[in-house]
């Protein structure tokens, strides 16, 4: 199965991880293996790049920008449309490759490719809407307006959990805006990034633009550091942990560059006594267990009204017992493995810490013996004062806490450093409005009667506080990838000054 997939995407068993208009056949860095987290087997070996290889990538990306920025935006949109068609043709196989490398179940792997396709469709339409404003001038015969220009080479640092979609959020929008990009993917998922670049490269080369999308896989995090330090890169988009974002953000800020940070999410949901409990149950289980708890929007804290706590928790624990765990490419499986042995160890450590702090395991709590990084999805009865609640463990651990007053539940929701996603399940209009008001959730995403995960590409995606404040994907996020220019044209023969200032020679 793996051999056929690699051949389909033009990937050798030992493959270069550096693309600069073409693959650098023998990059100078160390080799490392991409490991299938379900069985521990090597998928393929990657030849990583050095700083010298990175310089080759940047040189080509800069040259590509000079050419690409001059292409009319609607024509760029046509090329992006072709990328969407290519992704459609490869959806099933690319989705399977994502499943094998990340441990996502098949529907999630294919869903990620669909997200890339949706971004191409969105960007194609956007290519005719990169418009500014005409503003009323206070001066006679003057026209005041805004326009937007391409920004330059955009650096993209992505995480393992969405190894293709997050690249598309950034690279496709950047490309439609006239930018080129350099991508540093996670070293857990290099094969997916190589496959994506190969798909896209065929389209770009057929249109005569080889240097729009570049890739640099390095030893460890080196390429991320090179991108963050590089003054030639005006914008760095980084997805990952809060700790990673703080390090990247400081480096970019020191050189007065821009950073778009999409970091950790310690997400919560509230179950109101008026909620449709069957709906809430489905929403909670998918949000907490989907992708084995390895989404930035994964549900990690659940506040259940004390009047329905026993009833709902019985349903929830029963549902957890019915979650099928196994090889994610097999039919009927709902949860695959964690990405690495280290991730399993961190989960087990968090469970032990929660117990020490007074938490009680209600479901799961164990690693699954045998081959692969499999664990049981875990429910822990907790209280909001436990220090472990403040941390995001990237695993399927759900801390459940009762509440009595909605105001307290909202305060608990907001009482963590992160601020990505949040949800309330209620049939009360008043409770929903309170949750969405200035007195409600302080997160970048606030949902009513759906879970915390599964955002559509049409909305801006991102969060507040230590989540970083960045916004990706839909809405007007395209503006992040462009530079705004305010212009004034004097069409008269006088030179009046603004604010009534007189300066007569």
N, C-alpha and C positions, 0 to 999 in steps of 0.2 A: 504493500500500500504506500509506504513512504517513498520507496524507490521510484514508483511511477509518478508520484506527485513532484518529486524533485526534478525528474526529467521533463515533466510538463512545463515547469516554470524555469527551465534552463539553469538549474542549480546543480553544480558538481558536488560530489560528496565532500570535497575540500574546496571551499569557495571563497573568493575575495569578499571582504566586507567594506570595500571602498569603491564608490562610483563617482566619477567626475566626467560625465559625458560619455563615458564607457568604463568598463570595469578595469581597475588597475590589477593586472593579472597576478602580480606578486608583491602585495604590500609588505612593509618591512616589520610589522609588529608580530607579537606572539600569536599562536594558534590556540583556539579553545573550542569546546564542543557545545552544541545546542542539545539539551537533554529533554526527552519526553518525560514530563513529570508523572505520567501514569505508570510507566514501566522502567524508568531509569536508563533507557537505552539512548545512545547517541543518534540524533537525526542527521546531523552533518557537522563538519568541522569548518570553523570560520578563521580566515587569515585576517587579523586585525591590522589597522593602520597606525602609523607613527605621526608625530608632529609634521614631519616632512610630507607625508601623504596627505595630511590635513591641508597643508599649504597648497598642494596640487588641487584639492577639491575647491578651496576658496578661490584660487585663481580662475578656475573654470566657472564657478558660480558668479563671480564678478563680471567676467566676460559675457556670460549668458544674460545677466541683468541688463547690460548696455543694449543688447539686441531685443530682448523680450519686452522691456518697458515701452519700446516704440511701436509695438504691435497694437492696433486698435482694440480696445477692450472687448467689443462684440466678437472679433476674430479670435481673441484669446478664449472667449466663451465657447466658440465652436470647437476648439481643440479640447477644452475640458469636457465638452459633451461627448467627444470621442473616447476620452478616458472612461467616462461613465459607461459607455457601451462595452468597452473592453472588460471592465469590472463585472458587468452583467454576464458576459460570456464565461467568466471565470469564477462566478460567485460560489458555486458548489465546491469546487476544488480548493479555492483559496480559503473558504470557510472551514473545510476539513483540515487544511494545513494549520490554521489558527487553533483549531481544536487540539490537534496533536501537540502543538508547541506550548500552548498555554494551559491546557486542561479544561477549557470551556466545553460545555456540551454542544452538540452539533447545531442546534437552533441558534445558540448564542454566537457561535463562530460565523454562521451565515448571516445572522443579524448584524454583525459587525461589518461585513462586506456591504450589506444593504445600506448601512449608515454612510459608507463611503460613496455609494451610488447616489444616495439622497443629497450628499454634499455637492456632488458634481452637477446634479440637476439644479440645486439651489444656486450654485455659483454661475451656471450658464445663464439663468435668468437675471442674476445680479449684474452680469457683464454689461447690461444696458441701463443700469440704474446707479452707477457710481457718481451720483450727482451732488453738487453743492447747493448753496443758498444764494439767492439774490436778496440783498438787504437794503432797506430804504436809507439813503444817505441824507444827512442834514445839510449838505452843501449843494447848491444849485449846479445842475449840469454834471453831476458826479454819479458814477455807478459803482456801488459797493457790492462785492460778491465773494463767495468762497469757492475754491476748487481743490481737488484732491490729486496728488501725484504718487506714483509708486515710491516705496520707501527704500528698497535695496535688497540685500541678502538677508533673509530671515533664518535664524537658528531655531531648530525644533528639537527639543529633548523630550522623548516620550517614555512611558512606562510599559511594563510587560502586560498589564491587564487588558489594555486596549491597544494592541501592537500595530493596528492598521488604522482604525477609525480616528484616533487622536491625531495621527499624521495628516489625515484627510481634512479634519477640521481646520488645521493650520496651513498645510501646504497648498490645498486647493484654493482656499480663500486668498492666500498670499499670491498665488499664480494669477488668479483672476484680477487682482489689483496691480499686476505688472511686476511682482517681485519674483526672485528666485529663492531657493531654500537649501539649507544644509541640514540633514537629519542625523541625529545621534539617537538610535533606538536603544531599548534595554538589551543587555547582553543575555537575558533569559530568552529573548524572542528574535534573534537575528535573522532566522530563515524567513520568517514572515516579511520582514522589511526588505530582504533581497528579492523575494517574489513580487512584492508590490512595485519595487523599482523596475524590475524586468517588464512587468505589465505596462507600466506607465512609459518606460523608455521606448518601447516599440511605437507607441502613439506619437510621442514627441519627435522621434527621429523621422517618422514618415511625414511630419510637417516641417522638418528642418530646424527644430529647436532642441538640441541635445542637452543643454546645460541649465535647464530650468530646475530640475529636481536632482539633488545630490545626496549621497549617503557616506557617512564616515563612522564605522564601527571601530572602537579602540579597545585597548586593554582597560578593563574597569571603567572608571568614570572620566578618563583623561579627555576624551573628545568633548564632554560636557564642560570641562574646565576651559578647554581651548575656545569653545564657542562663547562662554561667558566672558572671557577676558578680551575677546577680539573686537577692537574698535571699528572694524569694517562691517560688523553686524549690528545694525541699529536696533533690532528687535530680537529678543530671545524669548521664545515660548517654552516653558518648562512644566511638565506634568510629573508629579511624584509626591514624595513625602514632604511634610512641613520642614523637616531638617534639611532636605535637599534644596527646597525652595529658598530657605534663608541663606544658604551658602551661595546659590546662584544669584539671588537678588542683590546681595551685597556686592558681588563682583561686578555685576552689570551696572549697579548704581554708582559705583566708584568711578566708572568711566562715563557716567551720565548717559548711559544707554537706556532703552526701554525694556521692561520685562513684563511678560504676560504669564502669571503664575496660577496654576490650577493644582492645588496641593491637597492635603489630607481632609477627610470629612468624617466627623464623629456624629453621624446623622441619627436623628430621633424621630419617632412617630408617637402620636397621642391617640388612644382609643377612648372615645367619649361614650357615655352610657346610651346615647341615642344612635350610635353607629350601627350600620348593617354589619353584623359580626361575621357573616360568611364572606362578605366583600373584604372586610378588614383582615380576616385570616389569610386569604389568598394574597392580598397585598403585602402583608408582613412576611409571609414565608418566602415569596420570591425576592423581596428586597433584602432579607437577611441571609438567604441561602444561595441565591443566584450567583454564579461565577465563584462558588465556594467562598463567599464573603470577601472577595477580592476586588470589588468595585470601590471607587472613591465615594460613590453614593450608597454603598451598602448600609442597611439599617443595623445600627449597633446598640441603640438604646430605645426601649419601648416603655411608655408610660400608660398604664391601664387604670381606668377609674375603679376605685375600690369596690363599687357596687356590682361590677361585672368581672372582677379579677378572677375569681375561682372558675367561673363558667368559661371565660375566654382562655385562661391558661390551660385548662383541660383540653380544649380544642387544639390549642397550639402545640402542646406536647404530643398529642396524638398525631398531628400532622407531621411533626418532626420525625416521628417513628416510621412514617410512610415515605420519607424521602429516600429514593433509590440512589445509592452511591456506587460508582464504578467507572469503568473506562468510558470517557465522555463521548466517544464515537459510537457507542452501542445504543440501540433504540431503547427507550424507556428510562434511561439514566437521567437523573435530575441534578446530580452534583458530582463533579469530577474531583481531581486532586488539588492540593495547594501547589504553588509553583516550584517549591524547593524544600529540601530537608530543613533548611534554616527557618523557613516560614512555619513548618510544623513545630519546631522547637519553640519559636516565639509564641505560638498559640498555646502550647502546653504550659509554658511559663506564665502566661497571662491568666490561665485558668487557676493555677496554683496560687498566684498572687490574689486573685479574687476570693478564693476560699479563705486565705489568711486574713483578708479584710472583712470577712463576715458574709461573703456570698455563698449561696447554696445552689449547686448544680441540679437543675430540674430535668434536663435531657442532654444526652450526648456526653461530651467531656473527654473523650478518649481518641487516641490515634488508632488507626486500623492496621493491624499487623499484616505483614506480607509486602509484596512489591508495590512501589509507588508511594506518593506523598498523600495518602488518604487519611481523612479525619472524620469524626462525627460532628455534624452541626450541633452547636451547644447553646443551651438556654441557662442563664444564671439569674436567680432571684437576688436582687441587689438593692442598694440604697444610694441616693444621689451624692452622699458624702464620701463614698469610697474613692480613694485616689485613682484606682484603675479605670474608673469611669471617664476620667479626663483624657485618657490616652486612646489612640486609635490602633487597635491590633488588627492587622490586615488578614483577617480570618473569620470564619463563620461563628462568632461569639455574639450572642444577643443578651444584653443586660435588661432585665425586666423589673420595673418599679411601679408600685401603686401610687395613685394621687387621689385627692379629694376635690380640690378646687382647680378649675382650668387655669387660673392665673399662676398657680404653683407649677403646673405642668409646663406652661410656657416658659416660666423662669428656669425650670430644669432643662428644657430644650436649649435655652440660650446660655446655660451655665457651663459651657466648655470653650476652650480656646478656638476651636474650629467652627466654621459657619457655612458649610456647603449646602446640604439638602435637609428638608424637614417635611413632615406630613401630619395631618390630622384626619381621623375618620370620625365623621359626625353627620347627622341629618339635621342639625340645628343651624339655621342660617346665621344666627347671632354668634355661635361659637366659631363657625367658619370665618366670618368677617373679623372677629377679634383676632384670630390666628393670623390673618393676612394683613392686619392693620399695623400702624406704627407701634402699637402695644403688643404685637404678636411676635412671630418668628423673626430672628435677626439673620437668617440664612439667605444666601443668594437664590435658593430654590425653595418655594413653599407650596405644597400640594394639599388638595382637599380630596379625600376619598380615593386616592391612589397612593402607592408606596413612595419611598424616597428615591428609587432608582428607575431607570428606563426613560430618560429624557428624550424628547424629539429634537431634531436638528434645527427646527425653525426658531426656537427660542435661544436666547443667550445663555450659555452654560458657564457656571462658575460660582464662587462663593466669597464670603467676607471673612474678616479677622485673619487667623493664621492659614485659612484656605488660600489667601493670596490676593483676592480682589480682582483677578483677571476674568475676562469673559471671552468664550470661544464659540464657534459654530454659527448660529443664525442671527436673526434680528439685524442690528447695525454693527456687529462685531467686525465687519470688513474695515471699518475706519481705523482699527488698531494697526492694520497692515499698510496704511498709507500716511502720507504727511499732508496736513491741512495748510492751505495757503490763502490768506486774505488779500484780496486785490481791490484797488480803487483806480478807476479810469476817469480822468477829467476830460469831458467832451466840450468844455466851454473855453472862453478866452480870458477868464479871470482865475485868480488863485486864492479863493477863500480858504481860511484855515478852520479846522474843527474847533469846537468849543468857543467860537467867537474871538479867537486870539488874533491880534493885529501885530503885524511885523512889517512895517512899511520902510523901505529904504529911501 
